[in-house]
């Protein structure tokens, strides 16, 4: 199943981030190949979400850098990073609650469309064609995620699992190369998690690279090609799921030191 | 009135009836000044013109507050900028007399620049903090207008600018009576029709902006700024655009106001004006253009209608028990309080907004979900 590709999509080089005296990330380096599903695990507070926030421009790294497709993105604005092809979801769902599901996904097309004030007011043929493209693509993505039936419902009225799916649809609407999912299985039952696993595999087989933070070990070990483990802001292990599971440092981080 | 709105929703589903309703509304708007001449008197035509002016203002503020969710308490500053620009460039004050068709776009443009100037330093602020800074900005503009008569007399200070050129198209001055098609159009009629046309343009622009990728981006910023940025929206530019568009509407209405009144002074641009326009937006239904229009109509027309309470008391009790001016503010406050209790989303909120404030809906859906899960 792992795709034997050496083509690196994301390269993170010694990213460090501290909050006051707390070292949230220290010298984290990793590289993700195109077409991979890359898992990022670690105990609570290990710095996984902080790394996500640095990668998506919400936090500025103290030092270190990262490149997507060879383009330096460290300390760029979030919307620039999204435009360069890195889209994310949030651990605590951040949808546009009072917009419909369809509108949520349509917002995702913003970065890839260009109609300005005059085009919008005069509704030029170009603007009209673009609007149709946005709507069609958004509907397509809703069907892709299996939530087309809720297109006209407000995002906040969707069930928890569907909100997670909608967030992925919105992220995918930005045409990303790397899709970063922050605990997509949180709060899902076993059936939903299995469906999510299939979905992530489908997304990968459609040409996207996935970076996955997850606590559900069954999901991580079942779907990821490579897993990296963070503990206290440091990367303590990286490798195939099997290797990582046997790593004594990882066992120690999760279960504590053997007496 | 509420049943009227409900009726409106059903009307929309039948295209033929909708057309008839639109045409009837159009004819009503055209005939309105003559109808009010005939029934309520000439003073009401003037009030109608002011209603239209405030509709424009409220729709401008609606872009900033309703669409993008940025609470702006200094909106009247842009109205002032537009009005003074018109006043200074079309009056004996500087001896400059630029034509109307130059001044109106220029007013929009200059107000737009002021919108960006205000917007730029406030980009990081949200909610209460933004409100305080914008409030300050509104006051700064007013105080400048009040004091810029020395050392160089720019604004003529508290006396204001007088003898402003009336709006005219070539030799066709709106401040003169004209006989057209055998009907006599008084100046106030002419202005009513001018305001009507420009208000319709502003309504059209507002609708088009709302239902475009720009309108969606504003809504996204209003809902969750972080998520909007992570979704690829340049939040800085979109917020500045909201300020600029809102301000340009304000600038246009300011220019029209100056031409209509023939006189501007800093007193017309106090904080209470900003608050009134904000009330129109909130009371009507934030972010919903038809609602905001209704809000503006009510808040301009209602206080005027309450003036009749004075003569009414005189005829009933042979003396005025409560000063109508006091009564007006009292009733006005009461209406606001009652509204916020019974219709917090506004008189005519957008269908989505209505759903937003009915929590039962969400809970009911959750219930449905759990039943669905149980069956599964």
Interface residues (C-beta under 8 A of the other chain):
Chain A: X56 X57 X58 X77 X78 X79 X82 X83 X87 X88 X90 X94 X95 X96 X97 X98 X99 X100 X103 X106 X107 X108 X109 X110 X111 X112 X113 X115 X116 X117 X119 X120 X121 X122 X123 X127 X130 X131 X134 X154 X156 X157 X159 X170 X171 X173 X174 X191
Chain B: X204 X205 X208 X209 X212 X213 X214 X215 X216 X217 X219 X220 X223 X224 X226 X227 X228 X229 X230 X231 X232 X233 X234 X235 X241 X245 X352 X353 X355 X356 X361 X362 X365 X366 X369 X376
